[in-house]
Amino acid sequence: MKPSPPGASTDRRTVLRLIGLGAAATMGGATLAACSKEAGSKGSATKADAIRSVLPTHRRVELLKPDIPAQGPLPDGYLSYPRQLVDAVTEQPGKGGGAIRSMSPWWGPTPPTLGNNAYLAAVNAKLGVEVNPSLQDGSTYADKLNAMLGARDVPDLLSVPNWEVDKVARFSDAVKALFADLTDHLKGDAAAKYPYLAALPTASWEYSVWGGRLAAVPFPTDNPFAWALFHRKDLLAEAGLAAPTSPEELYEQGRKLTDPGKGVWAFGSVFDMVQQAFGCQQTWRKKPDGGLEHKLENPAFRAALEFTARLFAEGLVHPDTVSSKGADEKQLFRAGKIHFFQDGLGAWQGMQGEQSKVLPSFDMQPVPAFGTGGNPPVLWGSQKPVFFTFLKKGLGAARVDELLRVLNWCAAPFGSREFELREYGVEGKHFTRAADGSPIPTDLGRKELGAQYTHIGGRVPVKVRSGDTPNYVRDYLAYLQKSLGQLEPDLFAGIKLELPANWSKTLQPTDDKIRDILRGRRPVGDLDQVRKEFLSTGGEEGRAFFQKALADNGR
């Protein structure tokens, strides 16, 4: 499964277990290597100083003073909703161009399309140009991208999740062939023309550079963490249990909570969070004597694998998770069929708000991160954007300007009427207001909104109290602040890596082999062979590539 994007703000859904793209984008008759299947590209790393030279000049925009100011990479928090909103954009972005086609992923019921969706009509009226969004199933988004890139048929605005990019060998070739170079439009002070794009965090823009040129608009993450381990706090309390504080407690609770006769199991997917509890790095870490160690070489990975394989072997994991890559663990969690599962923090607010209407006692909380053997956990993450929005190549400068004006509107900050319309729709139709003025989505709002404009335009991340989740902002930021000191340092922060083909093509097969071990289809002892195969088919090449990138940047 994949975690919910950290910054998804309307309905929380699933995203990140690195399902590969393997795109086949054709370039002038030569394929882009059926990307993840053909070796050849050795990858490239753009130095940090070269990246900085093409970035927009950052200009902070703050319409309202936050109640909980941002700490490091965390978002500002607001504990009340403003009674008075302002117009952030005074001139319609549309300049008479034709309809704008966009495509982005969505992890929920598909909203009605243009012509049958009052939310789209309301936003397009403000934009002064028709945006026709195509929302595609996030769990099969890679397949859609494969076909689209292979046919060289991309929309005007294409949202690509970062985990798809990471799995595509020679993705930079696709960027050069199919998407507009935005450098001259957004570099330095030129970005001031689009003030809300210029307000996006610099750390997000750093990842939006391909081949030394600015190629995409980022959708910044609202927290740096890849995963959280969620638990049904209400159900654990009924069983007389509190959140576990060690792997051993997690296992014992799993045994107590699992009751197949009642259709209840303790766990969905938890392996990534177990690795972090055992102190395993996300990918690479520096060895004390120099060089890089891959996670498969770390004894902590084997320990985490053995622990999680035991959960499967003893029948503590829901059968849907055991048998399928695409189990709907959100629904299992909502229904109380599982008590623990890992997801991105973006899953939290939407599910809590929706389910509390059905079951007022519903209480979804992240388990405070724990380690093992008296050692702290190693939490994974970075400030890599959740999505990248690419603009179609060959549209001309005037059309690119119009599209950037639309994206600038879509990035309008909290406290503006544009933000409210983008995030909640039309008052009285898509949302009502709580006594404190905060929006509460209606059934129509939940039906028609699918982050159609949010995901393509980025936005400065904020956390805002809503009437259906009154405690969420404090809980969310308290969890992040407590976890921040446990975050694994990003060795490659500020360096743009375009990965070697052999490295990219070996990732998914290796993931599949580990999945087989977890589920008992192969013994844990096969990890040695899996590691050997990984290193010989691209892992060692990757190690040399990553080590050189660090050395070239004096790290």
C-alpha positions in Angstrom: 0.0 0.0 0.0 1.0 3.6 -0.4 0.6 6.4 2.2 -1.6 9.4 1.9 0.2 12.4 0.6 1.3 14.5 3.6 0.0 17.6 2.1 -3.3 16.4 0.8 -5.8 18.8 2.4 -9.3 18.0 1.2 -9.9 14.3 1.5 -7.1 12.1 2.9 -6.1 9.2 0.8 -3.2 6.7 0.2 0.2 7.2 -1.4 3.9 6.0 -1.1 4.9 2.3 -1.1 7.0 3.0 -4.2 5.0 1.3 -6.9 7.2 1.7 -9.9 6.2 3.6 -13.1 8.4 1.9 -15.7 7.3 4.5 -18.2 7.8 4.2 -21.9 8.0 7.7 -23.3 8.9 7.9 -26.9 11.3 10.5 -28.1 11.4 11.2 -31.8 11.1 7.5 -32.6 13.4 6.2 -29.9 11.8 5.0 -26.8 12.7 6.3 -23.4 13.9 2.8 -22.7 10.5 1.4 -21.7 12.1 3.3 -19.0 12.5 1.0 -16.1 13.4 -2.0 -18.2 16.3 -0.9 -20.3 19.7 -0.1 -18.9 22.0 2.6 -20.3 21.6 5.8 -18.4 24.2 6.2 -15.8 22.3 8.9 -14.0 23.3 12.4 -13.1 23.5 14.6 -10.0 23.1 18.4 -10.3 25.3 20.2 -7.7 23.5 22.2 -5.0 25.0 25.5 -6.2 23.8 24.9 -9.8 20.3 24.2 -8.5 20.2 27.3 -6.4 21.1 29.4 -9.5 17.8 28.6 -11.3 15.4 28.8 -8.3 12.7 31.4 -7.8 13.5 34.1 -5.2 11.5 33.1 -2.2 8.9 35.7 -1.0 7.0 34.8 2.1 3.3 35.6 2.1 1.3 35.6 5.3 -2.2 36.9 5.4 -2.8 35.8 9.0 -0.5 35.4 12.0 -0.4 31.7 12.9 -1.5 30.5 16.3 1.3 27.8 16.2 4.2 29.2 14.1 6.1 26.8 11.9 9.1 25.0 13.4 11.7 24.0 10.9 10.0 22.1 8.0 6.7 22.0 9.8 3.6 24.0 8.7 2.0 26.9 10.5 -1.0 26.0 12.6 -4.3 27.9 12.9 -6.7 27.2 15.7 -9.5 29.3 14.4 -10.9 30.2 11.0 -10.9 33.8 10.0 -14.2 35.7 9.9 -13.0 38.0 7.2 -11.3 36.8 4.1 -9.4 38.8 1.5 -9.0 38.6 -2.3 -5.5 37.3 -2.9 -5.9 37.5 -6.7 -7.5 40.7 -8.1 -7.1 39.9 -11.8 -8.6 36.8 -13.5 -5.8 34.4 -14.5 -7.5 33.4 -17.8 -6.3 35.3 -20.8 -8.6 34.0 -23.5 -6.8 30.7 -24.0 -8.7 27.5 -24.7 -9.7 24.9 -22.2 -6.9 23.6 -20.0 -6.6 19.9 -19.6 -5.1 18.6 -16.4 -4.5 15.2 -14.9 -3.8 14.2 -11.3 -4.1 11.2 -9.1 -6.9 10.6 -6.6 -7.5 8.0 -4.0 -11.2 7.9 -3.5 -14.5 7.8 -5.3 -14.2 9.7 -8.6 -16.0 13.1 -8.4 -18.4 14.1 -11.2 -16.6 15.6 -14.3 -16.9 19.0 -15.9 -20.5 19.8 -16.8 -21.9 17.8 -13.9 -19.9 19.3 -11.1 -20.9 22.6 -9.4 -17.5 22.9 -7.7 -15.6 22.9 -11.0 -18.0 25.4 -12.5 -17.5 27.8 -9.5 -13.7 27.6 -9.6 -13.5 28.0 -13.4 -15.8 31.0 -13.2 -13.2 32.7 -10.9 -10.3 31.6 -13.1 -11.8 33.0 -16.2 -10.7 29.9 -18.2 -12.1 26.4 -18.3 -9.9 23.8 -16.5 -11.0 20.3 -17.3 -9.5 18.0 -14.7 -9.0 14.3 -15.3 -8.7 12.5 -11.9 -7.1 9.0 -12.3 -7.1 6.2 -9.7 -3.9 6.8 -7.7 -3.4 3.1 -7.2 -3.0 2.5 -10.9 -1.7 5.9 -11.9 1.6 4.5 -13.1 -0.3 2.5 -15.8 -2.0 5.7 -17.0 1.4 7.5 -17.1 3.0 4.7 -19.0 0.4 4.9 -21.7 0.4 8.7 -21.8 4.2 9.1 -21.9 4.5 6.3 -24.5 2.0 8.0 -26.8 3.6 11.4 -26.2 0.1 12.6 -25.4 0.3 14.7 -22.3 -2.3 17.2 -21.0 -1.5 20.9 -20.5 -0.9 20.3 -16.8 0.3 16.9 -15.5 0.7 16.1 -11.9 3.3 13.3 -11.2 3.8 11.9 -7.7 7.4 11.9 -6.5 7.5 8.1 -6.0 6.6 7.5 -9.6 9.5 9.7 -10.7 11.9 7.9 -8.5 11.1 4.6 -10.1 11.5 5.8 -13.7 14.8 5.3 -15.3 15.8 8.2 -17.6 12.8 10.3 -16.5 14.9 13.3 -17.3 14.7 12.3 -21.0 10.9 12.4 -20.8 11.0 15.8 -19.1 13.2 17.2 -21.9 11.1 15.7 -24.6 7.6 16.4 -23.4 7.5 19.3 -20.9 8.1 23.0 -20.9 11.3 24.6 -19.5 10.1 27.0 -16.8 13.4 28.5 -15.9 13.0 31.9 -17.7 9.5 32.3 -16.4 10.3 31.6 -12.7 14.1 32.0 -12.1 15.0 34.6 -9.5 12.9 37.7 -9.4 10.9 36.7 -12.5 8.8 34.6 -10.1 7.5 37.8 -8.5 4.9 37.8 -11.3 3.4 34.7 -9.6 3.7 35.7 -6.0 2.0 32.6 -4.5 4.3 30.3 -6.5 7.3 32.4 -5.3 6.0 31.8 -1.7 6.4 28.0 -2.0 9.3 26.6 0.1 12.7 26.8 -1.6 13.4 23.2 -0.4 10.5 22.1 -2.7 11.7 24.0 -5.7 15.1 22.4 -5.3 13.6 19.0 -6.3 11.9 20.5 -9.4 15.1 20.9 -11.4 15.9 18.4 -14.2 19.1 18.8 -16.3 19.9 22.0 -14.6 16.7 23.6 -15.6 13.5 24.4 -13.7 10.9 21.9 -15.1 8.0 21.7 -12.7 5.9 23.4 -10.0 6.1 21.6 -6.7 3.3 20.6 -4.4 5.2 20.9 -1.1 4.8 18.4 1.7 3.3 19.6 4.9 5.6 17.5 7.0 8.9 15.7 6.3 7.9 12.2 7.5 7.3 9.4 5.1 5.0 7.3 7.3 3.1 7.2 10.6 1.8 4.1 12.4 -1.9 4.8 13.1 -3.9 3.0 15.7 -7.6 2.9 16.7 -7.2 4.5 20.0 -10.8 4.0 20.8 -10.7 0.3 20.2 -7.5 -0.2 22.1 -9.0 1.7 25.1 -12.0 -0.7 25.0 -9.5 -3.5 25.3 -7.8 -1.9 28.2 -4.7 -1.0 26.1 -2.7 2.1 25.5 -0.4 2.8 22.5 2.5 0.4 22.4 6.0 1.8 23.3 8.1 -1.0 21.9 8.1 -3.7 19.2 7.5 -6.3 21.9 4.4 -4.5 23.2 3.2 -4.1 19.6 3.5 -7.9 19.1 1.7 -8.7 22.4 -1.1 -6.3 21.6 -1.4 -8.0 18.2 -1.9 -11.3 19.8 -4.6 -9.9 22.1 -6.5 -8.0 19.5 -6.6 -10.6 16.7 -9.8 -12.6 16.7 -10.4 -14.2 13.2 -13.7 -15.6 14.4 -15.0 -12.1 14.7 -13.3 -11.0 11.5 -10.8 -8.8 13.4 -7.0 -8.7 13.0 -4.4 -6.5 14.6 -2.4 -5.4 11.6 -2.5 -4.1 8.1 0.8 -3.0 6.5 3.4 -2.0 9.2 6.8 -3.1 7.8 8.1 0.4 7.0 7.4 1.6 10.5 8.8 -1.5 12.0 12.1 -0.9 10.1 12.2 2.6 11.6 11.6 1.3 15.1 14.5 -1.1 14.7 16.8 1.8 13.6 17.1 1.0 9.9 17.8 3.8 7.5 15.4 4.5 4.6 18.0 3.8 1.9 21.6 4.7 2.5 23.6 5.7 5.6 27.3 6.7 6.0 29.5 4.0 7.4 31.9 5.0 10.2 34.9 4.0 8.1 33.7 5.8 5.0 31.4 4.8 2.1 27.7 4.1 2.1 25.8 1.2 3.6 22.5 0.1 2.0 19.6 -0.8 4.2 19.7 -4.4 3.0 23.2 -4.6 4.5 22.1 -3.3 7.9 21.5 -6.0 10.5 18.6 -3.8 11.7 16.8 -4.6 8.4 17.0 -8.3 9.0 15.7 -7.9 12.5 12.7 -5.8 11.3 12.1 -8.4 8.5 12.1 -11.3 11.0 9.8 -9.4 13.4 7.3 -8.5 10.7 7.4 -12.0 9.1 6.4 -13.4 12.5 3.3 -11.2 12.5 2.3 -12.7 9.2 3.3 -16.3 10.2 1.2 -16.1 13.3 -1.9 -14.9 11.5 -2.0 -11.4 13.1 -2.2 -9.6 9.7 -5.5 -9.2 7.9 -5.9 -11.7 5.1 -6.6 -8.9 2.5 -3.1 -7.5 3.3 -1.6 -10.9 3.1 -3.0 -11.7 -0.3 -3.0 -8.4 -2.1 -0.8 -5.5 -2.9 -3.8 -3.2 -3.1 -5.8 -4.1 0.0 -8.1 -1.2 1.1 -6.6 -0.9 4.5 -8.3 2.4 5.1 -11.7 0.8 4.9 -10.5 -2.1 7.1 -9.3 0.5 9.6 -12.5 2.5 9.5 -14.6 -0.7 10.0 -12.5 -1.8 13.0 -11.2 -4.9 11.1 -7.6 -3.9 11.8 -6.3 -1.9 14.7 -2.9 -0.7 13.3 -1.7 0.3 9.8 0.9 2.6 8.4 0.0 5.5 6.2 1.1 9.0 5.4 0.0 11.7 7.9 -2.3 13.0 5.1 -4.7 10.2 5.9 -5.5 11.5 9.3 -7.8 14.6 9.2 -10.1 13.5 6.5 -10.7 10.0 7.9 -11.2 11.3 11.4 -13.7 13.9 10.2 -15.7 11.5 8.1 -15.8 8.6 10.6 -16.7 10.7 13.6 -20.0 11.5 11.9 -20.7 7.8 11.6 -19.1 6.8 15.0 -18.7 9.7 17.4 -16.2 7.6 19.5 -13.9 7.0 16.5 -10.4 8.1 17.5 -7.6 7.7 15.0 -4.1 8.6 16.3 -0.5 8.0 15.3 1.4 5.9 17.7 4.3 7.9 19.2 7.4 6.7 17.5 9.3 4.1 19.5 12.6 2.3 19.2 13.9 -1.0 20.4 16.5 -2.1 23.0 16.6 1.4 24.5 17.6 3.0 21.2 15.6 5.7 19.6 13.8 5.1 16.2 15.2 6.4 12.9 12.3 8.2 11.2 12.4 8.5 7.4 11.6 11.6 5.4 12.7 14.6 3.4 11.2 17.8 2.1 10.7 16.3 -1.3 7.4 17.6 -2.8 4.5 15.2 -2.9 3.7 16.0 -6.5 5.3 17.8 -9.4 3.1 19.7 -12.0 4.6 19.7 -15.5 3.4 22.0 -18.3 3.2 20.6 -21.8 6.0 21.5 -24.1 5.4 23.7 -27.2 2.5 25.8 -26.0 4.3 29.1 -26.5 5.3 31.8 -23.9 1.8 33.4 -23.7 0.1 30.1 -22.9 2.7 29.1 -20.4 2.2 32.5 -18.7 -1.6 31.8 -18.6 -1.0 28.3 -17.1 1.3 29.7 -14.5 -1.2 32.4 -13.6 -3.8 29.6 -13.1 -1.3 27.7 -10.9 -0.6 30.9 -8.9 -4.3 31.2 -8.2 -4.4 27.6 -7.1 -1.6 28.3 -4.7 -3.4 31.2 -2.9 -2.7 31.2 0.8 -4.9 30.6 3.8 -7.0 33.6 4.7 -8.0 34.3 1.1 -11.3 33.7 -0.6 -9.4 31.8 -3.3 -8.1 29.3 -0.6 -11.6 28.8 0.7 -13.1 28.2 -2.7 -10.3 25.8 -3.7 -10.3 23.8 -0.5 -14.0 23.8 0.5 -16.1 24.9 -2.5 -19.1 27.2 -2.3 -20.6 28.0 1.1 -24.1 26.6 1.5 -23.5 24.1 -1.2 -20.2 22.3 -0.6 -19.8 23.3 3.0 -21.6 24.8 6.0 -20.0 26.6 8.9 -19.6 25.6 12.5 -20.3 28.1 15.2 -16.7 29.3 15.1 -17.0 29.9 11.4 -14.8 26.9 10.3 -16.1 25.0 7.2 -17.8 21.6 7.5 -18.0 19.7 4.2 -21.5 18.7 3.1 -22.2 15.4 1.3 -22.1 17.3 -2.0 -18.7 18.7 -1.1 -17.3 15.3 -0.3 -18.7 14.0 -3.6 -17.6 16.8 -5.9 -14.2 17.8 -4.5 -11.1 15.8 -5.3 -8.2 18.2 -4.9 -8.6 19.0 -8.6 -7.0 22.4 -8.2 -5.0 21.8 -5.0 -2.7 19.2 -6.3 -1.7 21.0 -9.5 -0.9 24.3 -8.0 1.1 23.6 -4.9 0.3 25.8 -1.9 2.2 26.9 1.2 1.3 24.2 3.7 -0.8 25.1 6.7 -2.9 23.2 9.2 -6.3 24.7 9.9 -8.8 23.7 12.6 -12.1 22.5 11.1 -15.5 22.0 12.8 -15.5 18.3 12.3 -11.9 17.8 13.6 -11.6 20.4 16.4 -8.5 18.8 18.1 -6.6 17.8 14.9 -4.3 20.8 14.5 -2.9 20.6 18.0 -2.6 16.8 17.9 -0.9 16.9 14.5 1.7 19.5 15.3 2.4 18.0 18.7 3.1 14.7 17.1 5.4 16.3 14.5 7.3 18.4 17.0 7.9 15.4 19.2 9.1 13.4 16.2 11.3 16.0 14.5 14.4 15.2 16.6 14.2 11.6 15.5 14.2 12.4 11.8 17.0 10.8 9.8 19.2 13.4 8.2 18.8 13.7 4.4 22.3 13.0 3.0 21.3 14.4 -0.4 19.3 17.5 0.6 19.7 20.1 -2.1 21.3 17.8 -4.7 19.1 16.8 -7.6 19.6 13.1 -8.4 18.5 11.7 -11.8 19.0 8.0 -11.1 20.9 5.4 -13.0 18.7 3.0 -15.1 20.0 -0.1 -13.5 19.4 1.2 -10.0 15.8 2.1 -10.9 15.0 -1.1 -12.6 16.1 -3.3 -9.7 14.0 -1.5 -7.0 10.6 -3.1 -7.7 11.9 -6.7 -8.2 13.7 -6.3 -4.9 10.6 -5.0 -3.2 8.6 -8.0 -4.6 11.1 -10.5 -3.2 11.0 -8.9 0.3 7.2 -9.1 0.1 7.5 -12.8 -0.5 9.7 -13.2 2.5 7.3 -11.2 4.7 4.4 -13.4 3.6 6.2 -16.7 4.2 6.5 -17.6 0.5 10.3 -17.5 1.0 12.3 -18.1 4.1 13.9 -15.1 6.0 17.3 -16.7 5.2 16.7 -15.9 1.5 17.5 -12.2 2.4 21.2 -12.9 1.8 20.4 -14.0 -1.8 18.0 -11.1 -2.3 20.7 -8.7 -1.2 23.3 -10.3 -3.5 21.0 -10.1 -6.5 20.1 -6.5 -5.7 23.8 -5.4 -5.5 24.8 -7.2 -8.6 21.9 -5.9 -10.8 22.1 -2.2 -9.9 22.7 -1.8 -6.2 26.5 -1.5 -6.5 26.2 0.8 -9.4 23.8 2.9 -7.3 26.2 3.0 -4.4 29.0 4.4 -6.7 26.6 6.9 -8.1 25.4 8.2 -4.7 28.9 8.2 -3.2 30.1 10.3 -6.1 27.2 12.7 -5.7 28.1 13.3 -2.1 31.8 13.7 -2.9 31.1 16.2 -5.6 29.3 18.3 -3.1 31.9 18.0 -0.4 29.9 15.8 1.8 
